[in-house]
Amino acid sequence: MIFITSALWPPNSPDLNTIDYTVCSVLQERVYHTKISDVDELKRRIISEWAALSHTVIDSAVKERRQRLRTCVHVGG
């Protein structure tokens, strides 16, 4: 197993941060389905939708990340 220190992580690479992009886009779609009146309502919705989020979404994002990492290593970057 190869360990890559955080100093070598690309800070905002969409190729390697698929979990963030996948999960966040699903949450964003669910949270903002109707207008939000204030910050407290936003917080409640985020917490509620996170709790209701299917593990299938997260598992899929993790599986996709593994493949992207393999591809990135294969092409040397």
BAFI-3210 file (N, C-alpha, C; in Angstrom, 3 decimals, decimal comma, padded with zeros to 6 digits):
// residues 77
n [1|2|3|4|5|6|7|8|9|10|11|12|13|14|15|16|17|18|19|20|21|22|23|24|25|26|27|28|29|30|31|32|33|34|35|36|37|38|39|40|41|42|43|44|45|46|47|48|49|50|51|52|53|54|55|56|57|58|59|60|61|62|63|64|65|66|67|68|69|70|71|72|73|74|75|76|77]
n.u [000,842|000,540|001,332|000,258|001,274|-000,523|000,481|001,010|-001,431|-003,766|-005,330|-008,012|-008,982|-011,298|-011,163|-010,190|-011,687|-014,237|-016,086|-016,788|-017,931|-019,969|-021,623|-022,178|-023,543|-025,883|-026,953|-027,261|-029,205|-031,399|-031,658|-032,150|-034,639|-036,922|-037,582|-035,517|-035,886|-034,253|-031,035|-031,163|-033,169|-031,887|-029,741|-031,205|-032,363|-030,099|-029,005|-031,158|-031,475|-028,963|-029,064|-031,031|-029,872|-029,115|-027,054|-026,198|-025,631|-023,308|-021,620|-021,407|-020,052|-017,612|-016,700|-016,402|-014,400|-012,201|-011,689|-011,009|-008,698|-007,002|-006,800|-005,563|-003,067|-002,167|-001,744|000,254|-000,137]
n.v [-001,178|002,194|005,241|008,512|011,630|014,403|016,777|016,318|016,024|016,931|020,032|020,819|019,020|017,880|015,406|013,738|014,211|013,049|012,059|014,217|015,903|014,306|013,464|015,945|017,243|015,748|016,190|018,981|019,259|018,088|019,614|022,221|022,108|023,591|027,044|028,510|029,876|030,908|030,749|028,862|027,129|026,149|024,758|022,765|021,404|020,418|018,666|016,892|015,848|014,709|012,658|011,121|010,284|007,881|005,041|003,924|005,970|007,084|004,814|004,354|006,668|006,280|003,946|004,933|006,787|005,165|003,982|006,270|007,071|004,889|005,208|007,708|007,144|005,276|006,836|008,408|010,719]
n.w [000,000|-000,822|000,680|000,544|001,426|002,882|001,918|-000,710|-001,916|-004,424|-004,206|-005,059|-006,954|-009,231|-010,352|-008,401|-006,166|-006,147|-004,347|-002,742|-004,732|-005,837|-003,624|-002,444|-004,530|-004,701|-002,133|-002,273|-004,258|-002,977|-000,611|-001,486|-002,752|-002,365|-001,545|000,971|004,152|006,215|007,956|010,012|009,118|006,849|008,033|009,413|007,274|005,911|007,824|008,121|005,496|005,125|007,010|005,834|003,537|001,156|001,552|-000,721|-002,511|-001,387|-001,355|-004,102|-004,896|-003,577|-004,839|-007,444|-006,987|-006,349|-008,851|-010,332|-008,990|-009,575|-012,342|-012,466|-011,288|-013,130|-015,441|-014,580|-013,091]
ca.u [000,000|001,295|000,754|000,556|001,078|-001,476|001,199|001,006|-002,796|-004,227|-006,301|-009,399|-009,109|-012,568|-010,857|-009,909|-012,648|-015,566|-016,996|-017,307|-018,789|-021,143|-022,485|-022,629|-024,544|-027,140|-027,475|-027,680|-030,478|-032,454|-031,797|-032,675|-035,797|-037,809|-036,910|-035,124|-036,180|-033,165|-029,900|-031,591|-033,870|-030,856|-029,056|-032,127|-032,500|-028,851|-028,933|-032,216|-031,168|-027,782|-029,524|-031,860|-029,095|-028,910|-025,655|-025,902|-025,011|-021,952|-020,878|-021,143|-019,012|-016,352|-016,288|-015,946|-013,123|-011,154|-011,353|-010,322|-007,341|-006,238|-006,537|-004,601|-001,767|-001,795|-001,255|001,389|-000,388]
ca.v [000,000|003,440|006,340|009,829|012,638|015,448|017,832|015,968|015,925|018,079|020,679|020,895|018,256|017,156|014,026|012,945|014,531|012,658|011,869|015,541|016,410|013,450|013,547|017,335|017,594|015,101|016,946|020,311|019,097|017,800|020,704|023,429|021,810|024,748|028,215|028,423|031,181|031,430|029,853|027,737|026,169|025,523|023,778|021,647|020,623|019,697|017,562|015,941|015,173|013,859|011,462|010,332|009,950|006,454|004,613|003,585|007,163|007,179|003,654|004,593|007,697|005,666|003,048|005,771|007,387|004,149|003,851|007,493|007,015|003,928|005,837|008,777|006,492|004,633|007,831|009,102|012,063]
ca.w [000,000|-000,923|001,446|-000,016|002,468|002,508|001,192|-002,129|-002,422|-005,192|-003,326|-005,511|-008,181|-009,369|-010,706|-007,206|-005,104|-006,625|-003,226|-002,420|-005,793|-005,985|-002,444|-002,275|-005,539|-004,304|-000,989|-002,723|-004,967|-002,000|000,363|-002,119|-003,586|-002,196|-000,974|002,381|004,742|007,053|008,181|010,849|008,262|006,025|008,882|009,656|006,040|005,642|008,787|007,799|004,233|005,336|007,723|004,933|002,344|000,948|001,528|-002,107|-003,103|-000,851|-001,854|-005,518|-004,977|-003,152|-005,911|-008,549|-006,587|-006,494|-010,265|-010,744|-008,438|-010,374|-013,641|-012,238|-011,071|-014,396|-016,413|-013,987|-012,563]
c.u [000,887|000,574|001,206|000,263|000,136|-000,811|001,191|-000,395|-003,131|-005,391|-007,748|-009,641|-010,453|-012,339|-010,681|-010,888|-014,071|-016,559|-017,627|-018,304|-020,063|-022,108|-023,027|-023,679|-025,899|-027,764|-027,999|-029,036|-031,629|-032,713|-032,491|-033,887|-036,881|-037,023|-036,659|-035,259|-035,045|-032,092|-030,305|-032,326|-032,872|-030,124|-029,928|-032,248|-031,248|-028,738|-029,947|-031,903|-029,936|-028,197|-030,323|-031,110|-028,836|-027,419|-025,235|-025,199|-023,553|-021,086|-020,496|-020,026|-017,645|-015,815|-015,736|-014,590|-011,973|-010,710|-010,607|-008,882|-006,461|-005,855|-005,471|-003,194|-001,269|-001,202|-000,136|001,082|-001,634]
c.v [001,241|004,508|007,648|010,862|013,738|016,593|017,573|015,844|017,130|018,740|020,638|020,114|017,534|015,704|013,154|013,193|014,179|012,473|013,210|016,013|015,592|013,631|014,958|017,724|016,962|015,863|018,309|020,240|018,887|018,960|021,913|023,172|022,879|025,856|028,023|029,806|031,764|030,361|028,650|026,680|025,437|024,442|022,545|020,760|019,812|018,482|016,479|015,153|014,290|012,556|010,539|009,847|008,449|006,127|004,201|004,745|007,262|006,026|003,823|005,607|007,133|004,740|003,842|006,391|006,398|004,019|005,088|007,529|006,058|004,536|006,913|008,197|005,886|005,630|008,699|010,488|012,195]
c.w [000,000|-000,114|000,835|001,064|001,963|001,755|-000,315|-002,724|-003,284|-004,443|-003,788|-006,793|-008,254|-009,771|-009,474|-006,066|-005,504|-005,501|-002,855|-003,468|-005,931|-004,824|-002,269|-003,304|-005,217|-003,130|-001,416|-003,414|-003,986|-001,049|-000,253|-003,013|-003,473|-001,508|000,527|002,992|005,578|007,279|009,024|010,034|007,360|006,813|009,116|008,421|005,739|006,552|008,444|006,524|004,339|006,013|006,802|003,695|002,280|000,915|000,122|-002,805|-002,664|-001,371|-003,321|-005,706|-004,590|-004,248|-007,095|-008,228|-006,758|-007,947|-010,759|-010,219|-009,233|-011,730|-013,510|-012,054|-012,383|-015,405|-015,822|-013,451|-011,837]
res [m|i|f|i|t|s|a|l|w|p|p|n|s|p|d|l|n|t|i|d|y|t|v|c|s|v|l|q|e|r|v|y|h|t|k|i|s|d|v|d|e|l|k|r|r|i|i|s|e|w|a|a|l|s|h|t|v|i|d|s|a|v|k|e|r|r|q|r|l|r|t|c|v|h|v|g|g]
***
